Amino acid sequence: MLTEVAMIAGKLEITIKINELPQPKTIENGWQQFDLECDGRIITITVKPKIYKKLTDAASNYPQWVAAMSNDKPRSVYAGKLGQQTDNGFVLEEPNIQVFERKPKAERTSAFGAVS
Protein backbone atom coordinates (compact mmCIF):
# COMPACT_ATOMS: atom_id res chain seq x y z
CA MET A 1 0.00 0.00 0.00
CA LEU A 2 1.48 3.33 -1.08
CA THR A 3 0.76 6.42 0.94
CA GLU A 4 0.85 9.87 -0.56
CA VAL A 5 3.17 12.41 0.97
CA ALA A 6 1.71 15.89 1.21
CA MET A 7 3.85 18.45 -0.57
CA ILE A 8 4.24 21.93 0.78
CA ALA A 9 5.43 24.94 -1.18
CA GLY A 10 8.91 26.33 -0.63
CA LYS A 11 10.91 29.18 -2.07
CA LEU A 12 14.34 28.61 -3.60
CA GLU A 13 16.67 31.58 -3.19
CA ILE A 14 20.22 31.73 -4.45
CA THR A 15 22.71 34.44 -3.49
CA ILE A 16 26.16 34.66 -5.02
CA LYS A 17 28.69 37.16 -3.70
CA ILE A 18 31.70 38.43 -5.63
CA ASN A 19 34.34 41.09 -5.07
CA GLU A 20 36.12 41.03 -8.45
CA LEU A 21 34.84 42.28 -11.78
CA PRO A 22 33.93 39.37 -14.07
CA GLN A 23 34.85 39.61 -17.74
CA PRO A 24 31.62 39.32 -19.71
CA LYS A 25 30.86 38.48 -23.28
CA THR A 26 28.24 40.57 -25.04
CA ILE A 27 25.29 38.59 -26.30
CA GLU A 28 21.96 39.45 -27.93
CA ASN A 29 20.67 43.03 -27.41
CA GLY A 30 23.87 44.11 -25.65
CA TRP A 31 23.24 41.92 -22.61
CA GLN A 32 26.32 40.79 -20.70
CA GLN A 33 26.99 37.16 -19.83
CA PHE A 34 29.73 35.82 -17.56
CA ASP A 35 30.59 32.65 -15.68
CA LEU A 36 31.43 32.33 -12.00
CA GLU A 37 32.89 29.31 -10.22
CA CYS A 38 30.99 28.65 -6.99
CA ASP A 39 31.98 25.65 -4.87
CA GLY A 40 32.95 23.62 -7.93
CA ARG A 41 29.90 24.60 -9.97
CA ILE A 42 29.95 26.98 -12.91
CA ILE A 43 27.15 29.54 -12.73
CA THR A 44 26.35 31.40 -15.95
CA ILE A 45 24.84 34.82 -15.32
CA THR A 46 23.11 37.04 -17.87
CA VAL A 47 22.34 40.70 -17.15
CA LYS A 48 21.20 43.85 -18.92
CA PRO A 49 23.99 46.33 -19.72
CA LYS A 50 22.79 48.82 -17.08
CA ILE A 51 22.89 46.07 -14.44
CA TYR A 52 26.47 45.12 -15.40
CA LYS A 53 27.33 48.82 -15.12
CA LYS A 54 26.65 48.56 -11.36
CA LEU A 55 29.61 46.18 -11.18
CA THR A 56 31.93 48.32 -13.30
CA ASP A 57 30.98 51.42 -11.30
CA ALA A 58 31.78 49.62 -8.05
CA ALA A 59 35.16 48.48 -9.38
CA SER A 60 35.95 52.07 -10.43
CA ASN A 61 34.63 53.90 -7.37
CA TYR A 62 35.42 51.66 -4.41
CA PRO A 63 38.82 50.28 -3.36
CA GLN A 64 36.98 47.28 -1.90
CA TRP A 65 33.48 46.22 -2.83
CA VAL A 66 31.16 43.25 -2.79
CA ALA A 67 28.23 42.45 -5.05
CA ALA A 68 25.39 40.13 -4.11
CA MET A 69 23.53 38.55 -7.01
CA SER A 70 20.35 36.72 -6.25
CA ASN A 71 17.20 35.40 -7.75
CA ASP A 72 15.02 36.81 -4.98
CA LYS A 73 12.41 39.44 -5.68
CA PRO A 74 12.68 42.52 -3.49
CA ARG A 75 9.88 45.03 -3.84
CA SER A 76 9.97 46.97 -7.10
CA VAL A 77 12.83 44.88 -8.56
CA TYR A 78 12.33 42.24 -11.21
CA ALA A 79 13.07 38.68 -10.18
CA GLY A 80 15.96 36.65 -11.49
CA LYS A 81 15.28 33.33 -13.09
CA LEU A 82 16.87 30.03 -12.22
CA GLY A 83 17.63 28.89 -15.72
CA GLN A 84 18.60 25.62 -17.28
CA GLN A 85 21.01 23.20 -15.73
CA THR A 86 24.37 22.92 -17.50
CA ASP A 87 27.00 20.19 -17.45
CA ASN A 88 28.85 21.88 -14.56
CA GLY A 89 26.20 24.04 -12.89
CA PHE A 90 23.26 26.18 -13.94
CA VAL A 91 22.21 29.49 -15.47
CA LEU A 92 21.07 32.41 -13.31
CA GLU A 93 19.25 34.79 -15.64
CA GLU A 94 18.47 38.44 -14.93
CA PRO A 95 19.48 38.43 -11.26
CA ASN A 96 18.92 41.27 -8.88
CA ILE A 97 22.38 42.76 -8.20
CA GLN A 98 23.19 44.90 -5.20
CA VAL A 99 26.65 46.42 -4.81
CA PHE A 100 28.14 47.62 -1.53
CA GLU A 101 31.36 49.35 -0.63
CA ARG A 102 33.27 47.09 1.70
CA LYS A 103 34.88 48.93 4.57
CA PRO A 104 38.14 47.49 5.90
CA LYS A 105 37.68 46.01 9.33
CA ALA A 106 39.12 48.21 12.04
CA GLU A 107 41.82 46.72 14.19
CA ARG A 108 40.52 45.65 17.55
CA THR A 109 42.13 47.05 20.64
CA SER A 110 42.19 45.68 24.12
CA ALA A 111 43.58 46.76 27.49
CA PHE A 112 46.87 45.20 26.35
CA GLY A 113 47.14 47.15 23.09
CA ALA A 114 46.25 46.53 19.47
CA VAL A 115 45.41 43.04 18.29
CA SER A 116 45.61 42.23 14.57
N, C-alpha and C positions, 0 to 999 in steps of 0.2 A: 504494500500500500504506500503510495507516494503522497507526501503532504506538501502543500504549497507553502512557500515562504513568502510572507508579506514584504514587499519592497517599499522602502521609503525613499523620498527624494533627497538628494544631496546636491551640494554645489562644489564644483571643481574649480579651484583657484590656483593659478601658477604665478609665482613672482620670481623674476630673474634679476639679479643685481650685477652691475658692471661698473668699473671705474677706469676703463680705457676705451678710447674711441674705436669702434669696429670699422673695418674698411668695407663699404658696401659695393654692390654692383647695382647699376641702374637698370630697372626692368620697365615694363609697360607703364605708360603715362608718367614717367619720371619717378615712380616709386623706388625706394631703396630697399635692397634685400641684403642681409648679412647672416653669417652663421656664428653661433657661440657654442663653445664646448662647456657643458654643465654636467659634472659628475659622470664623465664618460659618454654622455649623450650629446649629439649634435642637434642644436635647436636652430631652425631657420626662421628668421624674423623678417617680416615685410612691413614697411611703414611708408606713409605719405612723406614727400619731401619736407614739408613744414614740421613734421614730427621728428625726422632725422636731424633737422636744424637745431632742435633742443639739445641734442648730444654734441653737435659741433660748437654751439654757443657755450656749453658748459666747459668743453675742453679748452676753449679760447679764453674764457673769463675767470675760471677758477683754477688755482694751483692744484687743488684736490677736489674731486667731485665723485658722486655716486649717482647712478641712474637705476631706477626700479622699473622694470617692464612687467606688466601683468595683464592677465586676461579678465580682470575684475571689471565691474562697471560702476565707478563712482557716479554720483549725480552729475548730470549734464556732460558726461564724457561717453563717447561711443565705446562699446565693449570690444575687446579683442576676441579673436576666434581661435579655438584650438583646432588647428588644421589637420591635414592628413599625417599619418605615421610614415616615417621614412625608414630606410634600412638601419640608421644609427640613432634615431631620435624622433622628432616630430616638428611640425611647422606651427609657429605662433604668428597668426596673421593680425595685423592692425592692432597691436597692443596699446594699452594706455601707457605712456611713459612719463614718469615724473623724475626731475633732475634736482639734486640738492648739492649745495656746496658742503664739502666735508671739512669740518674744522679739526685741526690737529688736536689730539688730546693733550691737555695741560699736564705737566709733570705734577705728581702728587708730592705733597710735603708732609712731614710728620715732625714730632717733637725732636727727632734726631737728625733732621735735615731732609734734603731732597732725596726722593727715591725715583729711580728711572723705571 
